[in-house]
Amino acid sequence: MYTDDNILQELRRVAAKLGQKSVPQSEFRRHSKVNLGTVSARFGSWNAAIEAAGLIPISPGPQIEQVRRIDDEELLRDLMRLYREYGKPPTIATISAKGRFSPWSYRSRWGNHVKAFAIAKKKFAGDPPVPSEEQPVTAQSRADVKAIRVVPETIKPVGPKKKRTIFGEPIDFRGLRFAPVNEQGVVYLFGMISHELGYLIESVRTSFPDCEGKRCSDKQNNQWEHITIEFEYRSSHFKDHGHDPNQCDVVVCWIHDWDDCPVEVLELRDAIRYL
């Protein structure tokens, strides 16, 4: 039987082992025998336990970057890497597919990726390209080593094509083996992690906007705000579907590819990296 002090000591031990000031649930599950449900039940929520242990809770929405703040130089240098590899200024699609960081990281620091690239080009244009053997090893570069090189052309039989299910990239996130490929997948994934991101959902419907609930706006004073949410696979689908930005507070998507989106965007592909 674990006492409250035992649980708090265990949280601090795992944080020290990770060398971090915060402990995601996934890491605690990996490094501790204390059940996650026990922690939440004893303190009311995961973040409440984290705060009681004197650690930094994972904040909802964009503030999630508190767990690890990426240096400005690291972000800007990756834009220059993409520029040199593809021979043109990186777009949101290029950053999303081949960049080391989410487009949201550039938007939160510099307003958008275009302004960030202008700064990067001015600051690092004279730097020589980094030799490939000296480039940092990332999850993306490791994946490239085993990347599919050839998709062979096959001889297809005459007649109607057999319908096959299409999957997203492998992510193995809490039992979800593959990334979403449609809006339904986004809804499912958001339902898995919404509480950890500071959302309390009150209703989900088929009419616009898809979802309604509350979001923690001030952790210290435990204050919540009413919000409406629209689910999309890509943030640009919000525009394609003709939705009214004035009737929605947050777009929850898997891929954020609309730099000038007038509505706040939560990109799940980026958010799950911190959980």
Phi, psi and omega per residue, in radians:
M1 nan 2.137 -3.116
Y2 -1.593 2.312 3.027
T3 -1.476 2.967 3.103
D4 -1.032 -0.721 3.136
D5 -1.116 -0.674 3.103
N6 -1.038 -0.758 -3.113
I7 -1.156 -0.759 -3.140
L8 -1.131 -0.694 3.090
Q9 -1.115 -0.650 3.137
E10 -1.180 -0.690 3.076
L11 -1.074 -0.762 3.131
R12 -1.154 -0.645 3.136
R13 -1.115 -0.777 -3.137
V14 -1.158 -0.708 3.117
A15 -1.059 -0.744 3.129
A16 -1.138 -0.668 3.128
K17 -1.139 -0.641 3.135
L18 -1.405 -0.290 -3.071
G19 1.236 0.534 -3.098
Q20 -2.170 2.878 3.074
K21 -1.750 0.122 3.093
S22 -2.502 2.758 -3.112
V23 -2.275 1.838 3.034
P24 -1.127 2.630 -3.133
Q25 -1.033 -0.647 -3.119
S26 -1.076 -0.664 3.139
E27 -1.300 -0.645 3.118
F28 -1.133 -0.705 3.107
R29 -1.066 -0.628 -3.089
R30 -1.315 -0.560 -2.986
H31 -1.931 0.028 -3.088
S32 -2.395 2.686 3.097
K33 -1.629 -0.123 3.127
V34 -1.284 2.273 -3.121
N35 -1.209 2.407 3.136
L36 -1.062 -0.663 3.128
G37 -1.088 -0.614 3.112
T38 -1.120 -0.729 -3.139
V39 -1.098 -0.866 -3.102
S40 -1.147 -0.686 -3.126
A41 -1.174 -0.648 -3.091
R42 -1.271 -0.627 -3.037
F43 -1.946 -0.060 3.105
G44 1.724 -0.589 3.098
S45 -2.870 2.886 3.123
W46 -1.121 -0.813 -3.113
N47 -1.151 -0.532 3.092
A48 -1.137 -0.680 3.094
A49 -1.172 -0.721 3.117
I50 -1.041 -0.774 3.135
E51 -1.149 -0.698 3.136
A52 -1.109 -0.490 3.116
A53 -1.450 -0.016 -3.141
G54 1.399 0.368 -3.126
L55 -1.851 3.055 -3.108
I56 -1.636 2.084 3.110
P57 -1.249 2.746 3.072
I58 -1.428 1.997 -3.061
S59 -1.375 2.697 3.097
P60 -1.247 2.757 3.021
G61 1.085 -2.557 -3.051
P62 -1.028 -0.455 -3.096
Q63 -1.204 -0.062 3.121
I64 -1.027 -0.343 -3.119
E65 -1.192 -0.097 3.096
Q66 -1.043 -0.521 -3.098
V67 -1.020 -0.768 3.063
R68 -2.616 1.909 3.130
R69 -1.495 2.100 -3.123
I70 -1.370 2.364 3.134
D71 -1.101 2.529 3.086
D72 -0.996 -0.745 -3.103
E73 -1.084 -0.675 3.130
E74 -1.110 -0.714 3.111
L75 -1.145 -0.803 -3.086
L76 -1.192 -0.668 3.134
R77 -1.130 -0.550 3.122
D78 -1.233 -0.563 3.033
L79 -1.093 -0.717 3.127
M80 -1.180 -0.609 3.084
R81 -1.071 -0.793 3.130
L82 -1.135 -0.665 3.135
Y83 -1.080 -0.757 -3.117
R84 -1.272 -0.596 -3.122
E85 -1.254 -0.660 -3.028
Y86 -1.874 -0.097 3.030
G87 1.256 0.298 3.110
K88 -2.730 2.777 3.141
P89 -0.980 2.337 -3.104
P90 -1.143 2.402 3.080
T91 -1.708 3.011 3.091
I92 -1.044 -0.708 3.139
A93 -1.080 -0.741 3.128
T94 -1.155 -0.761 3.130
I95 -1.086 -0.734 -3.133
S96 -1.140 -0.717 -3.048
A97 -1.473 -0.678 -2.999
K98 -2.102 -0.157 -3.128
G99 -1.378 2.782 3.101
R100 -1.421 -0.294 -3.062
F101 -2.279 2.808 -3.130
S102 -1.289 2.587 3.040
P103 -0.986 -0.494 3.140
W104 -1.077 -0.560 3.134
S105 -1.045 -0.664 3.136
Y106 -1.315 -0.656 -3.139
R107 -1.153 -0.663 -3.101
S108 -1.244 -0.489 -3.118
R109 -1.583 -0.766 -2.959
W110 -2.119 0.084 3.141
G111 1.690 -0.755 3.024
N112 -2.899 2.989 -3.059
H113 -1.251 -0.424 3.132
V114 -1.154 -0.800 3.105
K115 -1.140 -0.669 3.125
A116 -1.119 -0.703 -3.139
F117 -1.168 -0.645 3.112
A118 -1.068 -0.693 3.103
I119 -1.203 -0.748 -3.129
A120 -1.091 -0.737 -3.104
K121 -1.160 -0.684 3.131
K122 -1.189 -0.610 -3.041
K123 -1.490 -0.624 -2.994
F124 -2.125 0.177 -3.080
A125 -1.026 -0.574 -3.095
G126 -1.465 -0.107 -3.126
D127 -1.255 2.448 3.068
P128 -1.236 2.639 3.082
P129 -1.037 2.493 3.106
V130 -1.344 2.177 3.108
P131 -0.991 2.524 -3.043
S132 -1.032 -0.594 -3.110
E133 -1.257 -0.267 -3.132
E134 -1.748 -0.042 -3.128
Q135 -1.232 2.502 -3.129
P136 -1.076 2.517 3.117
V137 -1.446 2.059 3.133
T138 -2.084 3.004 3.092
A139 -1.034 -0.627 -3.134
Q140 -1.175 -0.780 -3.102
S141 -1.188 -0.590 3.087
R142 -1.137 -0.664 3.134
A143 -1.162 -0.612 -3.126
D144 -1.105 -0.530 -3.125
V145 -1.069 -0.655 -3.113
K146 -1.796 0.342 -3.083
A147 -1.125 2.599 3.090
I148 -1.205 2.169 -3.078
R149 -1.614 -0.577 -3.070
V150 -2.397 2.339 2.952
V151 -1.906 1.727 -3.010
P152 -1.143 2.502 3.068
E153 -1.364 2.224 -3.117
T154 -1.897 2.804 3.093
I155 -1.530 1.960 -3.028
K156 -1.650 2.445 3.133
P157 -1.216 2.713 3.094
V158 -1.288 2.419 3.132
G159 2.210 3.134 -3.110
P160 -1.129 2.521 3.131
K161 -1.299 2.483 3.069
K162 -1.302 2.288 -3.123
K163 -1.318 2.239 -3.128
R164 -2.140 2.590 3.119
T165 -1.372 2.350 3.126
I166 -1.754 2.343 -3.140
F167 -1.984 2.734 3.034
G168 -1.464 -3.010 3.139
E169 -1.150 2.575 3.102
P170 -1.140 2.238 3.110
I171 -2.209 -0.424 3.125
D172 0.811 0.948 -3.120
F173 -1.820 1.820 3.061
R174 0.909 0.768 3.122
G175 1.613 -0.221 3.048
L176 -1.541 1.802 -2.979
R177 -1.230 -0.620 -3.053
F178 -2.236 2.679 -3.137
A179 -1.180 2.707 3.083
P180 -1.043 2.596 3.047
V181 -2.147 0.052 -3.135
N182 -2.736 3.125 -3.092
E183 -1.123 -0.616 -3.140
Q184 -1.081 -0.667 3.094
G185 -1.141 -0.624 3.101
V186 -1.133 -0.758 3.130
V187 -1.054 -0.776 -3.122
Y188 -1.099 -0.832 -3.107
L189 -1.130 -0.731 3.124
F190 -1.084 -0.676 3.105
G191 -1.075 -0.535 3.133
M192 -1.216 -0.579 -2.961
I193 -2.135 0.020 -3.029
S194 -0.996 -0.707 -3.103
H195 -1.144 -0.677 3.131
E196 -1.171 -0.462 3.135
L197 -1.548 0.047 3.066
G198 1.602 0.408 -3.133
Y199 -1.939 2.423 2.973
L200 -2.040 2.004 -3.033
I201 -1.592 2.308 -3.116
E202 -1.879 -0.547 3.126
S203 -2.756 2.564 3.042
V204 -2.259 2.312 -3.054
R205 -2.492 3.015 -3.138
T206 -1.571 -0.346 3.120
S207 -1.471 2.785 -3.134
F208 -1.378 2.396 -0.173
P209 -1.342 2.746 -2.975
D210 -1.164 -0.505 -2.913
C211 -2.529 2.656 3.141
E212 -2.472 2.503 3.140
G213 -3.129 -2.721 3.137
K214 -2.181 2.633 3.085
R215 -2.298 2.416 3.132
C216 -1.185 2.076 -3.125
S217 -1.841 -0.291 3.141
D218 -2.618 1.730 -3.098
K219 -1.109 -0.738 -3.045
Q220 -1.056 -0.723 -3.134
N221 -1.754 0.098 3.122
N222 0.932 0.910 3.139
Q223 -1.870 2.504 -3.058
W224 -2.219 2.616 3.116
E225 -2.106 2.604 3.102
H226 -1.380 2.354 -3.134
I227 -2.432 2.703 2.982
T228 -2.027 2.515 -3.012
I229 -2.247 2.444 2.996
E230 -2.071 2.262 3.128
F231 -1.606 2.351 3.063
E232 -2.530 2.631 3.045
Y233 -1.219 -0.839 3.019
R234 -2.023 2.512 -3.127
S235 -1.075 -0.532 -3.133
S236 -1.167 -0.323 3.107
H237 -1.156 -0.423 3.081
F238 -1.011 -0.766 3.109
K239 -1.241 -0.738 -3.121
D240 -1.054 -0.587 -3.114
H241 -1.469 -0.036 3.070
G242 1.267 0.505 -3.123
H243 -1.327 2.655 3.138
D244 -1.533 2.006 -3.136
P245 -1.037 -0.464 -3.116
N246 -1.291 -0.200 -3.114
Q247 -1.821 0.169 -3.082
C248 -2.487 2.459 -3.127
D249 -1.700 -0.644 -3.057
V250 -2.454 2.369 2.973
V251 -1.769 2.102 3.072
V252 -1.776 2.126 -3.057
C253 -2.449 2.980 3.008
W254 -1.529 -0.724 -3.123
I255 -2.158 2.178 3.072
H256 -1.657 1.898 -3.083
D257 -2.232 0.344 -3.139
W258 -2.155 1.646 -3.003
D259 -1.101 -0.586 -3.094
D260 -1.725 0.435 -3.130
C261 -1.028 2.201 -3.100
P262 -1.397 -0.052 -3.121
V263 -1.977 2.541 3.076
E264 -1.015 2.434 -3.065
V265 -2.117 2.333 2.978
L266 -1.952 1.913 -3.131
E267 -1.613 1.918 -3.064
L268 -1.150 -0.544 3.134
R269 -1.011 -0.629 3.119
D270 -1.424 -0.700 -3.034
A271 -1.108 -0.688 -3.053
I272 -1.222 -0.237 3.079
R273 -1.108 -0.376 -3.061
Y274 -1.816 0.099 -3.094
L275 -1.960 nan nan
